[in-house]
Amino acid sequence: MCASTNIRILAFALLAGLSLGARAEGYFVSGDFGLNVFPNWEDAANNAVYRAGYAYSSTSQTKTSFGLGINVGHWINPILGWQFGYDDFGSVTGYMSYGNYFGNSFGTSYKFALTALHAEVLVKSSSGLFGKIGFYNASTQLTSPGQTISPHSSSGMLLGLGGRQSLDNSDHLSYRFGVDFYPRVGFTDPFDFSKTTSGTITKIYLGQDYTF
């Protein structure tokens, strides 16, 4: 899914949410800032190098990234709601250093960027804590030196836990916090582009809601 398509979908979501919110109470728009935990491919990279017949391999990779999310939704009643949104999870990078038995050294790198659209049902308690269950459609882009690799799309179920608390002296503003789990997100295998692999993305976030 290209960036321009994501922007158009996000713009439509915002306009739809705002138009609905103008006519009914309980609709909201929210934005959040998240710390995202990616799968670790260090061991897989080293194993791939050894299988290729090299003498040694050392791989280092960033495991976390920062990203932004935006949602529109509706609290149907004090307990039940729904939302849909868009997440930009940022990217992580890895660098591989390896060599052969003749003393020659080599190096290469890889980078994964991730975005996702999602929709879920929200269930909230009287204390403001809530759970969510829904579906996502993710797009991952692998970048490797000298290679043009098409984005890989995958879909699955997501789960989340969080809390929501109104700000003092405000009927509309509140903050939210929580953690979301995106299991089995698909990635192009960074060591064999003809294959795919999967892993769980964990998002820990803090954000703010505006309720109409």
VENWOKA-V237403 format. One record per residue. N is the residue number from 0. RES is the residue in one small letter. SS is DSSP state (hx for helix, st for strand, lp for the rest). PHI is phi in whole degrees, -180 to 180 (999 if undefined). OMEGA is omega in whole degrees, 0 to 359 (none if undefined). Layout:
# VENWOKA-V237403
((N/RES/SS/PHI/OMEGA) (N/RES/SS/PHI/OMEGA))
This chain:
# VENWOKA-V237403
((0/m/lp/999/186) (1/c/lp/-78/184) (2/a/hx/-64/182) (3/s/hx/-65/177) (4/t/hx/-65/178) (5/n/hx/-60/180) (6/i/hx/-65/179) (7/r/hx/-64/179) (8/i/hx/-64/180) (9/l/hx/-65/179) (10/a/hx/-63/178) (11/f/hx/-63/180) (12/a/hx/-62/180) (13/l/hx/-64/181) (14/l/hx/-65/179) (15/a/hx/-64/180) (16/g/hx/-64/180) (17/l/hx/-67/180) (18/s/hx/-68/177) (19/l/hx/-67/182) (20/g/hx/-64/180) (21/a/lp/-70/185) (22/r/lp/-109/186) (23/a/lp/-150/178) (24/e/lp/-79/176) (25/g/lp/94/176) (26/y/st/-77/182) (27/f/st/-145/169) (28/v/st/-123/181) (29/s/st/-138/173) (30/g/st/-132/181) (31/d/st/-147/177) (32/f/st/-119/187) (33/g/st/-128/167) (34/l/st/-100/187) (35/n/st/-114/180) (36/v/st/-105/182) (37/f/lp/-98/171) (38/p/lp/-62/180) (39/n/lp/-104/181) (40/w/lp/-101/184) (41/e/hx/-61/181) (42/d/hx/-64/179) (43/a/hx/-63/179) (44/a/hx/-65/180) (45/n/hx/-63/179) (46/n/hx/-63/179) (47/a/hx/-63/180) (48/v/hx/-66/179) (49/y/hx/-64/179) (50/r/hx/-64/179) (51/a/lp/-79/174) (52/g/lp/96/179) (53/y/lp/-85/186) (54/a/lp/-80/182) (55/y/st/-151/178) (56/s/st/-155/175) (57/s/st/-137/183) (58/t/st/-124/174) (59/s/st/-124/183) (60/q/st/-144/169) (61/t/lp/-74/183) (62/k/lp/-107/183) (63/t/st/-127/176) (64/s/st/-145/174) (65/f/st/-110/182) (66/g/st/-150/181) (67/l/st/-127/177) (68/g/st/-137/177) (69/i/st/-143/184) (70/n/st/-138/165) (71/v/st/-129/182) (72/g/st/-168/184) (73/h/st/-152/169) (74/w/st/-87/182) (75/i/lp/-66/175) (76/n/lp/-152/183) (77/p/lp/-62/184) (78/i/lp/-110/191) (79/l/st/-115/177) (80/g/st/-153/176) (81/w/st/-145/175) (82/q/st/-158/168) (83/f/st/-138/186) (84/g/st/-168/184) (85/y/st/-137/178) (86/d/st/-123/168) (87/d/st/-108/186) (88/f/st/-88/183) (89/g/st/75/185) (90/s/st/-151/173) (91/v/st/-127/181) (92/t/st/-130/177) (93/g/st/-134/178) (94/y/st/-130/182) (95/m/st/-111/174) (96/s/st/-119/184) (97/y/st/-149/182) (98/g/st/-154/180) (99/n/lp/-103/184) (100/y/lp/-77/180) (101/f/lp/-98/177) (102/g/lp/88/178) (103/n/lp/-86/181) (104/s/st/-113/181) (105/f/st/-138/177) (106/g/st/-154/175) (107/t/st/-153/183) (108/s/st/-141/174) (109/y/st/-146/180) (110/k/st/-144/176) (111/f/st/-117/172) (112/a/st/-116/187) (113/l/st/-141/169) (114/t/st/-132/180) (115/a/st/-155/166) (116/l/st/-100/183) (117/h/st/-151/176) (118/a/st/-145/183) (119/e/st/-152/173) (120/v/st/-95/180) (121/l/st/-112/175) (122/v/st/-127/187) (123/k/st/-117/175) (124/s/lp/-94/180) (125/s/lp/-67/179) (126/s/lp/-82/181) (127/g/lp/99/176) (128/l/st/-72/180) (129/f/st/-142/172) (130/g/st/-120/179) (131/k/st/-141/174) (132/i/st/-144/183) (133/g/st/-170/183) (134/f/st/-132/177) (135/y/st/-131/168) (136/n/st/-128/187) (137/a/st/-109/175) (138/s/st/-128/179) (139/t/st/-113/180) (140/q/st/-120/176) (141/l/st/-94/175) (142/t/st/-118/178) (143/s/st/-138/185) (144/p/lp/-54/177) (145/g/lp/74/183) (146/q/st/-125/171) (147/t/lp/-110/188) (148/i/lp/-122/182) (149/s/lp/-68/176) (150/p/lp/-60/179) (151/h/st/-111/180) (152/s/st/-105/176) (153/s/st/-151/180) (154/s/st/-133/178) (155/g/st/-177/180) (156/m/st/-95/176) (157/l/st/-119/179) (158/l/st/-133/179) (159/g/st/-158/174) (160/l/st/-134/180) (161/g/st/-169/179) (162/g/st/-143/181) (163/r/st/-140/184) (164/q/st/-136/179) (165/s/st/-69/176) (166/l/lp/-77/180) (167/d/lp/-60/175) (168/n/lp/61/179) (169/s/lp/-135/176) (170/d/lp/-89/187) (171/h/lp/-120/185) (172/l/st/-94/174) (173/s/st/-150/175) (174/y/st/-111/178) (175/r/st/-134/178) (176/f/st/-147/179) (177/g/st/168/178) (178/v/st/-137/178) (179/d/st/-118/179) (180/f/st/-122/177) (181/y/st/-113/182) (182/p/st/-75/170) (183/r/st/56/171) (184/v/st/-70/184) (185/g/st/-85/178) (186/f/st/-135/167) (187/t/st/-66/180) (188/d/lp/-62/184) (189/p/lp/-69/183) (190/f/lp/-117/174) (191/d/lp/-154/189) (192/f/lp/-65/179) (193/s/lp/-82/183) (194/k/lp/-117/175) (195/t/st/-126/175) (196/t/st/-134/181) (197/s/st/-144/179) (198/g/st/-166/182) (199/t/st/-95/172) (200/i/st/-102/177) (201/t/st/-112/180) (202/k/st/-117/176) (203/i/st/-111/193) (204/y/st/-138/171) (205/l/st/-137/183) (206/g/st/-151/182) (207/q/st/-138/178) (208/d/st/-110/165) (209/y/st/-121/181) (210/t/st/-104/184) (211/f/lp/-80/none))
